[in-house]
Amino acid sequence: MLKKIFLISSILLLFVSCKNKNTEVVAEVVENDTAISELSIYNLPSVWTTQNDTEIELKDLKGDVLVMVMIYTSCKAACPRLVADMRAIEAQIPEAKKDNVKLVLVSIDPETDTPQRLKTFSIENNMESDQWLFLRGSKEDTREFAAVLAVNYKKISPMDFSHSNIISVFDQKGELAHQQEGLGVNNKETVAKIIELAH
């Protein structure tokens, strides 16, 4: 009888210990799934101000597909085309996917582009839904972020900058997944990548 009890206890103990090990493995997989790599923009320590005058860090956007472009609101040449390109991309994202996508416009002219100016710009361009986010940061953080996106910009007069025309797509972990360069270019690949990632 004692042998039977010992045998049953041993089996139960083995089952419990296996169960705990499996739970640990599952927890480890989940943890690895949410971990960010060294290539993620969520490692950047910069703090940004939105068009609603709230402060955020890039890691606050984790979990969404990010479509990002760098502009400045007083621009009369390339930026209106980039804004139009962003709106054209947004129009092609299925409604069911939009909750998982953020369209982010980062100012390269933080002195002029105050939160109030960014808010006005968002209203003027019908970019007021929750999908649209405007950011301004310090000159240093803006320069660092531009380097990550491979965007070059340079002040050429008190109100004007020359700059790269690049729209970048980042996955939910903040890793670069796709870039579109130029103005008014075919955006099919960009839209397809966003739809693929936004699950």
HELIX and SHEET records of a PDB file:
HELIX    1   1 LEU A    2  THR A   34  1                                  33    
HELIX    2   2 ILE A   41  ASN A   43  5                                   3    
HELIX    3   3 LEU A   58  LEU A   61  5                                   4    
HELIX    4   4 ALA A   78  GLN A   92  1                                  15    
HELIX    5   5 GLU A   95  LYS A   98  1                                   4    
HELIX    6   6 PRO A  115  GLU A  124  1                                  10    
HELIX    7   7 LYS A  139  LEU A  149  1                                  11    
HELIX    8   8 LYS A  188  LEU A  197  1                                  10    
SHEET    1   A 7 GLU A  55  GLU A  57  0                                        
SHEET    2   A 7 VAL A  47  THR A  50 -1                                        
SHEET    3   A 7 TRP A 132  ARG A 136 -1                                        
SHEET    4   A 7 VAL A 101  SER A 107  1                                        
SHEET    5   A 7 VAL A  65  ILE A  71  1                                        
SHEET    6   A 7 ILE A 166  PHE A 170 -1                                        
SHEET    7   A 7 LEU A 176  GLU A 181 -1                                        
SHEET    1   B 2 TYR A 153  SER A 157  0                                        
SHEET    2   B 2 ASP A 160  HIS A 163 -1                                        
END                                                                             
